Amino acid sequence: MEKKEPIREKARETRQKLIVTAMEVIADKGYHNVTVDEIAKAAGLSTGIAYRYFKNKKELLLAGLEYTFQNIREITGTQFERLAEFESVEEALGYALDQFYLLHKRYYALHEELESLRHGDKEVKALYQRMTGEAVELLMQNCPEEFRRRENLRERIYSAIGILENFAHFQMESGAAGAESQMESGAAGTACQTDGAEAGAKVLGDVGVMKRLAIQSVMALFA
């Protein structure tokens, strides 16, 4: 037994290394542009070892998605206990929106790649649906008692997640647009810097408005 435990731990670490590396490589190059050989090499492992743990690239991707879902709290650095520190529901929702955006920003390339796969691959779509369903069930079990008495609570939570997702997408697109405006104003010279600053301010203003609307929409769902 003493000999088996280190072996099992080594196997677990090797599998996790392959999973984490796969998600990084797929985010960088795209799912259809990489092979198991390239993933194994990036992880510092042989192709044979990779196939010892996963029979193909699809199985490696699905394992990576499940690992990400299960460890989302640690990966994003989200502190659920902080929610109890806020004086109002609005502030707590603001924090949740910020964390949702940081997750999208940190894994933007991977998120875009997976969004495409989710709509075109049945196995990826099924995994997304299962993991989202599990997250909703967990939220239902841990939400305040006053919310648990609401009719159609599950549907309300699904709608709230959709609002968070849409706001994160809007903020990502607005951030990209703001950066592009600043680059254009810098390339055009000093005379256009004012226009670039105004465009950046407008983008920030739009994001602020959308954030307030998102918070109000989520609150309305549970009113």
Summary of the structure (lengths in Angstrom):
residues: 223
radius of gyration: 21.4
end to end distance: 55.8
largest distance: 73.8
contacts: 587
relative contact order: 0.08
helix: 86%
strand: 0%
